[in-house]
Amino acid sequence: MDNRYTLTRAGELSDELISIRRKIHQNPEIGFDLPKTTALVAEKLKAYGIEFKKVGKAGISAVLGNAEAGGKTFLLRADMDALPFEELTGLTFASNNGCMHACGHDIHTSALLGAARILKEREGELRGRVKLMFQPCEEDVGGAADMVEAGVLENPSVDGAMALHVVHHSMGSVGYSTGAACASSDVFTITIHVETVVLIQRKDT
């Protein structure tokens, strides 16, 4: 697939993708409860002629490419959920339901939809397969594990995966580093070991 075509086509689709992003931004949803977001993703995939399936509690997956052509399978992933914050940005497309896409997942989802459309249009040129993964509940953790347990990495099995996170870099550039680069939400357990003691309260009579 010609990179120049990809960039040109992305530019041609920019108005549509901005519109999708703003619609998602205006209707943020939390965790696994993403009926409007998943309905929009499903609607767009259907319009692009892409077969998809629901995976786990609220995930969506699709595969592009020809299995008979051989090659590897590469997964592209986008998170869909928002945060439970009131939006005070003053944007014309700001949310008003007490939640907010403050971490860019509205952009991630619309960007993956754009990639899906371009890949579908040039599907015959793919030397392997591309699996699309639209993930719920990234902010509150558990969404990725739920989809993995439901088999998102199988049929076909995935050889590699990538996800991008929007940041304040120059448009058209990609930043990377070794090790951790962004904040994350994690769960850990702290175990405290203490010696058992007996306390006796003395009463003077």
C-alpha positions, 0 to 999 in steps of 0.5 A, spaced: 500 500 500 502 506 497 504 511 503 502 517 499 495 514 497 494 513 505 496 520 507 492 523 501 486 519 503 486 521 510 486 528 508 480 527 504 476 523 510 478 529 515 471 532 515 468 526 516 473 523 521 472 530 525 465 529 525 465 522 528 470 524 533 465 530 535 459 526 536 463 521 540 466 527 544 459 530 545 456 523 548 461 520 552 460 513 556 464 510 562 467 503 562 463 497 559 457 501 558 458 504 551 451 503 548 452 509 543 459 509 542 459 501 540 452 503 536 456 508 532 462 504 531 458 498 528 454 503 524 460 506 521 464 499 520 457 496 516 457 503 512 464 501 510 463 494 508 467 491 514 464 485 517 465 485 525 463 481 531 462 483 538 467 481 543 466 480 551 462 485 554 462 491 550 468 490 545 468 490 537 473 486 533 474 486 525 479 482 520 481 485 514 485 482 509 485 475 505 487 469 509 489 465 503 494 470 501 498 468 507 502 473 511 502 475 518 496 478 522 497 485 526 492 488 531 490 495 531 487 497 537 483 503 540 480 505 547 472 507 547 471 509 554 471 516 557 472 519 564 467 521 570 469 528 569 464 534 568 466 538 562 468 545 562 471 546 556 466 551 553 467 547 546 461 547 541 461 540 542 462 539 549 458 534 553 453 535 558 452 528 562 457 529 567 462 525 563 468 527 559 473 524 553 479 528 557 484 522 555 483 522 547 479 516 546 474 519 542 480 521 537 483 514 538 476 511 536 475 515 530 482 515 528 481 507 527 475 508 524 478 512 519 484 507 518 479 501 517 476 505 511 482 506 508 484 499 509 478 496 506 478 500 500 485 497 499 484 490 502 486 487 496 493 490 497 494 487 504 500 482 504 497 479 511 491 481 515 489 487 520 485 486 526 481 492 529 480 492 536 475 497 539 476 496 547 471 498 552 473 500 559 481 502 559 480 507 564 477 503 569 482 497 567 479 490 565 477 492 558 483 489 555 483 483 559 475 481 558 477 482 550 483 477 551 479 472 555 473 472 549 478 471 544 480 477 541 487 475 539 485 468 536 482 466 529 486 469 527 492 469 532 495 476 532 503 476 531 503 483 533 499 489 536 499 497 536 496 502 539 497 510 539 495 515 544 494 522 542 499 527 545 501 535 544 506 533 538 506 537 531 501 534 527 503 528 522 509 526 527 509 520 532 513 520 538 516 514 542 520 512 547 523 506 551 519 504 557 513 508 560 511 514 556 504 516 559 500 515 565 496 509 566 491 506 571 494 500 575 491 495 580 496 493 586 495 489 592 499 491 599 500 486 604 502 488 611 505 483 616 504 485 623 506 481 630 500 479 634 500 482 641 495 482 647 493 488 650 490 488 657 487 494 660 488 495 668 483 498 672 485 500 679 480 498 684 
